[in-house]
Amino acid sequence: AVVSTQSTGDDIDVYEFHEAFAGQILAVLKALESESFCKNYMGRSEAFGSIPMEKFNLWGGSLSLGHPFGATGVRLTTMAANRLAHEDGQLALIAACAAGGHAVGHVLERYPSC
């Protein structure tokens, strides 16, 4: 697997998270640092750890750029793909919350240049 339950924050080159509300993203960042949360809800043996802020939403996030209704996922994926190319990265972690407590996340892998 490209990313496993043993991966850490340093294994990811680009982070693009939809932060609908500032408090929501702060809770997510704190949860990833929690050994208890990661063991009980993510099936990990330890905490994921801190996300390096120098890799997080560098070109702006939903609070600053906006998130067009129904197109947030496209904006996140496009931003992550462009950042991977611009920053010569390989892996991006993309996450978004949705109404009613739903969420989605995926890993985007950059195809090697020829």
RATATA-V102843 format. One record per run of one state. SS is the DSSP state (alpha for helix, beta for strand, coil for the rest). FROM is the first residue (numbers start at 1). TO is the last residue. If there is no record, write none. Layout:
# RATATA-V102843
{{SS & FROM & TO} {SS & FROM & TO}}
This chain:
# RATATA-V102843
{{coil & 1 & 8} {alpha & 9 & 11} {coil & 12 & 13} {beta & 14 & 17} {coil & 18 & 21} {alpha & 22 & 32} {coil & 33 & 34} {alpha & 35 & 42} {coil & 43 & 52} {alpha & 53 & 55} {beta & 56 & 56} {coil & 57 & 61} {alpha & 62 & 65} {coil & 66 & 71} {alpha & 72 & 87} {coil & 88 & 90} {beta & 91 & 98} {alpha & 99 & 101} {beta & 102 & 109} {coil & 110 & 114}}
